[in-house]
Amino acid sequence: MEYFIVFFLLIFNGQEYRPIFLKMEDGRTFKTLEDCNRFGEKQGELIIETLNEQGIIYKDLMYKCVEEKSQEA
């Protein structure tokens, strides 16, 4: 069983907050839920740091580790 990670946050566009969903583009997966959660915490900190450096207004950054379903029939 493997997991992938999805991030969710709200970005302020000057008038309202809009939802943004982020999934790792490199197709990275994790063997255990614990590994996925550790990565999510570290990556979340980097996302926050980058948003702050860019002066982007955001709120409610969250992540979820999702079990990857087999494509085999």
C-alpha positions as CSV (number, residue, x, y, z in Angstrom):
1,M,0.0,0.0,0.0
2,E,1.4,3.4,-0.9
3,Y,0.2,7.0,-0.2
4,F,0.4,10.3,-2.1
5,I,-0.1,13.7,-0.7
6,V,-2.5,16.5,-1.5
7,F,-2.2,20.0,-0.1
8,F,-5.2,22.4,0.2
9,L,-5.1,26.1,1.0
10,L,-7.1,29.3,0.4
11,I,-5.3,32.1,-1.5
12,F,-6.5,35.7,-1.3
13,N,-6.9,37.2,-4.8
14,G,-7.5,40.8,-3.7
15,Q,-11.3,40.3,-3.2
16,E,-11.9,36.9,-1.9
17,Y,-10.2,33.6,-0.8
18,R,-10.0,31.0,-3.6
19,P,-9.3,27.3,-3.0
20,I,-6.1,25.8,-4.3
21,F,-5.2,22.1,-4.4
22,L,-1.6,21.0,-4.9
23,K,-0.4,17.4,-5.7
24,M,3.2,16.5,-6.1
25,E,4.0,16.6,-9.8
26,D,6.8,14.1,-9.7
27,G,4.3,11.3,-8.8
28,R,6.1,10.8,-5.5
29,T,4.5,8.2,-3.2
30,F,5.3,7.0,0.3
31,K,5.4,3.5,1.6
32,T,3.9,4.3,5.0
33,L,1.4,6.8,6.3
34,E,3.9,8.0,8.8
35,D,6.4,8.8,6.0
36,C,3.8,10.7,4.1
37,N,2.8,12.7,7.2
38,R,6.4,13.5,8.0
39,F,6.9,14.8,4.5
40,G,3.6,16.7,4.6
41,E,4.8,18.6,7.7
42,K,8.1,19.5,6.2
43,Q,6.7,20.4,2.8
44,G,4.0,22.5,4.4
45,E,6.6,24.5,6.2
46,L,8.4,25.2,2.9
47,I,5.1,26.2,1.2
48,I,4.3,28.6,4.0
49,E,7.8,30.1,3.9
50,T,7.6,30.6,0.1
51,L,4.1,32.2,0.3
52,N,5.4,34.6,3.1
53,E,8.5,35.5,1.0
54,Q,6.3,36.3,-2.0
55,G,3.8,38.3,0.1
56,I,0.9,36.0,-0.8
57,I,-2.0,36.2,1.6
58,Y,-3.3,32.7,2.4
59,K,-5.1,30.7,5.1
60,D,-5.9,27.2,6.2
61,L,-3.0,25.3,4.7
62,M,-3.7,21.6,5.2
63,Y,-2.6,18.3,3.7
64,K,-4.0,14.8,3.4
65,C,-2.2,11.6,2.7
66,V,-4.3,9.5,0.4
67,E,-4.0,5.8,-0.2
68,E,-3.1,5.1,-3.8
69,K,-5.4,2.6,-5.4
70,S,-4.0,-0.1,-7.6
71,Q,-4.8,0.3,-11.3
72,E,-4.8,-3.4,-11.8
73,A,-8.2,-5.0,-12.7
